[in-house]
Amino acid sequence: MNKRSVFDTVCEAIDASKSAHKLYIKLGISDREEIIRELRKELLNHVDELAQIGYEETCMGCVEDKVVKIKLAIEKTPGTEDLLSEVLTKDKVMTLYEYSAFGIACAVMPSTNPVATVINNVIGLLAAGNSVILCPHPRAIKVTKYLTDIIATTILKVCGIDNLVSTLSEVSMKNISEIMHHPDVNLLVVTGGSDIARQANKCDKKVISAGSGNPTFIVDETADIEKAANCIVRGASFDNNILCVTEKNIVIVSSIYEKFKKALEKENVFYIDTFDDMLKLSKVLLTEDMKPNKFLGGKSVNEILDFAGIEFHGDYRLIAVDVPKIHPFAIEELLMPVIAIVKACNFEDALEISLCLEQGLRHTAGIHSNSIERLNIAAKTMQTSIFVKNGCSLDGIGFSDDNPVSFTIANRSGEGSTSARNFARRRRCALIDAFSIR
């Protein structure tokens, strides 16, 4: 069955997107709001099936957590309310700042989080007034076409505009590069690996670019250890740790190591601290060049332990491994339900180790401490786009307290957590003479 707004060639997709945008820019903000409102309603009817299709196609994560992510993206992604206008008045000049569309946006999607990221970006890009061409990872092309069909059909019903959101029937680095370099494409939003981010930054246009991360969290001797363990396990086990912001390694002050280890085990963590088990795990999780084995990306704890030949009993949420700070488990982003535990002499040592592990990527980091001074020092020192104090990594992207949700963390281009205003041009209009009513 053919899907709406799925094109065989780059030229077809761009021509359709141009035609759609010409019609879209004639609509007002209230029209955009109606489109997004109806999109949210319709997408909520498809959450479970989208989670299932995404899981079956990518073979990563778990369906239950994908349902949570997708629902959050639908309900908590900021829309047009994010486009705040500003007015400054002087005696003879009134200056107006407003957000305008870039035009045609190319949105490059990751394999790890295809559905929620598409929904999150599409809502933000439409709110900003853009048309969108989706470029999914080849491992997620099926679910992207299915989702594009739902989105495009809903938009057509609401406003009569076809192909406002579109995608390709097949994707490759060649046709993605062709779209990114096309002169009619005005904005690139890249959520994915370093290679595609580097390609995007070679284009002569606006680029909002996410890049690699290696989220590291400190636990010092003043922390609430039980709470810290609960937060860390909740984040690092979520969707088998394939989200870019979730805890990948923990640096712990050695004086509380034993208490922290017991707290993790209470949270149903399988703790590996023997040389034999460490060797077994390393053999299956790492390739010959000491890089993560992508075959096991997003697999469950039990699948990984089975594959490694490590004996276990019961179901576990997470694997914790004691490693030195130079071990690949600590310095590589595994994208598996595995966290590296690195010991530090004190807070100062922990902060220095965390800086090395984060590697200047400026993505995500955090700390568990009851020292206000240390909370502030760590945040200022790490300089990451997302920094979490005494919470779970998921809190940093909007999983709590009705916060806005962002699944594109633009650490490479500097916007950090993104929303509609990042996908629009901030324009200034000056009106001269007697516009002040003071």
N, C-alpha and C positions, 0 to 999 in steps of 0.2 A: 504493500500500500504506500502510495506517495505521500510524503509529508509536506505540509505547507512551508514555504520560504526556505526550502533546502535546494541549493543550486549546484550544478555540476561543474561550473567554471567560475574562476575569480571575476572575470568580466561581467558575467550574468549577475553575480551577487552584488557587485559594486554598482552596476547600473540600476538594479532594483532598489538598493539602499539609497542612492541619490534621488530617485523619483519619490521614494517614501518620505525622505527628509524635506523635500520641497513642499510637500503637503503638511508635514508635521509642524514646521516653523510658523505656519499660518494659524495654528491653534494657540489658545491662551493657556495660562497656568492652570486654570480650573479644568480645562480639557485634559491636561496631563494628569491632574489629580484623579479624574474620573477613570482614566485608563489604568492607572496604578491601583486604584481601589478595586476595580473589577479583576485585574490580574491577581491580586492577593486572594480574592474570593475564589476564583477558579483554581488557582494553584493549590489551595488548601484541600481541594477535592482529590488531589493526585499525590499527596505526600508519600503515602505508603508504597504506591507502585513505583514512584521515582526512586525511592530509597532502595527498593528491591532490584530494579533494573540496573541502577548504578553499582550496586554490590556485585550482581552477577556478571556485569561486564568488566569491571576493574579487578574483581577478586581481592579487594582490600577493605579493611575495616569491618564493621558489623552493622546490620540493618537498623537495629534499635537506636543506635547513636546517630545514624544518618537521618532518621526520622526527626530527631531533636534538632539537628543542624538545619535541615530543610525548612522545618516549621519556623525556626527563629529567623532565617533569612526572609521568609515570606512576611512575617508579622513585624519584625523589628528593624528592617532596613529603612533608613530615612528616605523620604520622598521629597516633594517640592518644598516642604516646610524647612528643609535644610538650606534653601537659597535665600538667605537673609539679605534684604536690601538695606543700604545705609544712606543717610542724608546728613551733610554738614552744611550749616549756613553761616555766612559772614554778612557784613553790612551790604555788600554789593554782589555777592556770588553765592549761589546754592550749588553744591556739588553732590551728585547722585552716583552711588555705586550699585550696580546690579550685575547679576550673573546671566551670561548668554551661552548658547550652545556652541560647541566646537564645530559640529557638523556630522560627518560619518566617523564612527568610532569602531576600531578593531579591538575586540576583547579576546585575549589569549588565555585559555583556561588550563588548569592543572588536572592531572589524572587522579590526584589524591582527594580532591574535593569538587568534582565537576558540577553537581546539581546545585548545591548551596551557593557556590561562587557565581555561577551563571545567574541565578535569581538575584543575588545581592548586587551584582554589577549591572544587570539589566534594569532593575528598578532605579538605581542611582543614575545611570546613563540616560534613561528615558525622562526622569525627573529634570535632568539638566537640559533636555531638549534635543538630544542626539538620536540618530538612528544607529543601529548596532549590527555589526557582523561578528558572529561568534566563531572563534577558532579553537575547537576543543583539542585535547590530547588524543592521539590515535586510539588509546585504550578506552576512551569515553565517547566515541563518536555516536554510538547507537543511542545512548541516553540523551545526548545533546540534541540529536535530531528529533527525538520524541518530545523533549522539553520545548524546543523551538516551535514545533507544530502547535503545542498547547498555547504558547505565548502569542504567536502570530495570529492564530485563529481568534483568540480572545480580543486582541487589539482590533482586528478587522471588524468584529461584531460591534465593538464600542464606537469606533470613529470612522470606519470605512477605509482606513489606510492599510494597504497590504505591504508586507515585507519590511516593516519598520524594524523588526528583529529577524535576522536570517543567519544561515550557516551554510556550509558546504557538505556535499554528499560524501566526499572523501577528503582527508587532510594529510598534508605532508609538510616538511620544512620548506619545500619549494613553494607551494601555494600560499602558505602562511607568510613567507618572506615577500611574495609578490603582493599580497594584500597590504602588508606593513609599509612597503615602499611605494605603493600606488599614489599618484599625486592627488587623487580625489579623497583619500583617507586623511582625516585631520587629527585624529587622536588615537594613541595606542595605550591600551590598558593591559599590562602583562602580569599575570599571576602564574608563576611557574618557575622553572629552574633557571640557573645562571646562564646557560647557553642561549636560550631564547631571549632573555633579558639583554644580553650583550648585543644580539642581533638587532633588537628594537632600538637600542640607544645609538645605533649607526644611522638611523633614519632621521631625516631632516624635518622633524615635526614634534609636537608635544608628546612626551612619553611619561606615563605613570607606571613605574616598574617596581614589582616585588622581586626579591632575590633570595638567595639561600639564607637560612638561619640555623642557629644551634642553641635553642633556648636553655639558659643555665639559671639555676636558682640556688641561692645561699640559704643555709639554715645555721644560725649561730646559737651560742649557748644560752641566750636569753629567750629564745623562741618558745612558744607553746608547741611542744613537740608532737602531741597527739593531733592538734589541728593542722600543723604543717604536713604531717604524714598523710592525713585525710585529703588535704588540698592537692598534694603532689600526685597521689594515686588517682584521684578523680580526673585530673588533667591528663596525666601521662597514659592512662588506660583508655581514655575516651577515643572511640573509633580506632582502637589499636594504635594510637599515637601517630596518625598520619597527618594531623593538622600541623601547620607550620609553627604555631605559637606554643604548642604544648611542651611540657617539661621533657628535655632530652638528657640532661645531666644535673646532678645535685652535688654541690660542694658543701660539706658539713664540717663544722668545727669538731675536732676529734674527741674532745672531752665529753660530748653527748652522743658519740657514735653508737654505743651499745643501746642506749634508750631509743634512739631513732630507728635502729634496726628492728628492735622489738615492736615499735609502733607501726612500722611498715608491714611486718608479718601479721599483725592484728588486722591490717587492711587487706588481707588475702594476697600478699605479695610473695612470690617465690624468690627466695634470696639465694644467690649463688656466691659463695665465699671460699670454695675449695679450688685448688689449682686444676684438678682433673675436670670438674664441671666447667670451669672457665675455659679450658682448652677445647672441650667439646663444643661449647657455645661459639667460640671464636671461629672454629673450623666451618661452621654452617652459616654464620651471620656475615662473615667477611670473605671476599674473593682473594685470589692470590696476590693482588696488588693492594690488599688491606682496605678495600672499599666495601661499602654495604652491599650485601647480596640482594639485589632487587627482587628476586624470586620470592623472598620471604617478607617483602614490604607489606605492611598492613595485615599480616597473618596473626592469628590469635596466639596467646601464650601457650596453650596446650599443643597447637600445631608446631610451634617452634621447638618446644621441649621434646616432642616426639621425634621431630626431624633430627635433633641433636643427639638423640639416644640418651637423654637424661631422665632418670626414673622420677616419677612424681605421682601423687595421689590426690584426686579432687580437681576442681576448676580454680584457676588463678586469674587475677585481673592484670598482673604486671610481673615482670622479671626485674630484679635489682641485682646489679653486679658491682663488686668492689674492683676498682681499677686505678692505676696511676694516671696522672693528669695528661700523659702523652699517649695513652692508649686510644686506638681508633674508635672504641665504643664511646669515648668522651669527646673526641674532636670531630667525629663524623656524625651527620644527621642520619640516623638509622631508619627512621620512619617505621618503627616497630614498637610493640609494647615492652620496651626494654629501657631502663634508666641506668646510667652509669653513676656510681657513688664514688666521689673523690674526697679524701680526707684533707683537712687543712689544720695548721697549728692553732690559728686564732682568726679573728674576723679580718684583720688586715691581709693575712695570707690567703684567706678564702676569697676576698675581693680581687686580689692579684690573679689567682687561679681562674676565677670566673671571667675576668677580662681576656685571658689567654684562650679560654674555651669558646667564648663568644666570637673571637677572631675579628673584631671590628666590623662585623656584619650589620650591627645596629638594628637587629630585628627584635628579639624578645628576651627579657631577663626578669628576675624578681628576687625577693628576699623575704625570709621569715625571721623576724626579730622583734623584741619589745623595746628596743632602743630607738627612740625618735632620731637621734643623731646618726645612727648607723643606717636607718632607712633612707635618710636624706643623702648621706655620703654615697651609698650604693647607687641610688638613682642618678645622681649627678655624675658619678664616675662611669657607669655603664653606657649612658647616652643611647639607649635602645629606643626604637619606635614605640614599643610596648614595654612598660615596666609595671610589675605587680608587687604591691607591698602586703604581706600577710594574707594572701589569697591564692586562689587557683588560677592557673594560666588562662583558663576559659573566661574568667572574670574580665580579663584584659581586652577581650574582643566583643563583650556585650552579652555574656551568658547569665547575667544576674541583674537584679534591681531595675528591670525595664530599661536598660541602657541600649543605645543604638548599636546594631550589629555591623561588623565589617569583616569580610573574608579576604580582602585584598590589602595586605600590609605592605605599603610602598616604602620599604626600607632603602631600596637602591636609589630612588629618585627623591625621597625625602618627605613625601606627604604623610607617611605613617598610615594609621588607619584611615581608610578612604570613605567618602560619601559623595552625594550629589554635587556639592559645591566644588569638590576636586575635579569633577568631570565637566566643569563649565569654565568659561572665561570671565574673569572679573573685569568689568568695564566701567569707565568713569565718564560721566557727562556733566559739563559745567554750564549752568544757566546764569546769565549775567544781568545785573541790575535789579535791585528791589524785590528779591524773593524772600527776604526775611520778614516775619510778622512780629518780631520782638518790639 
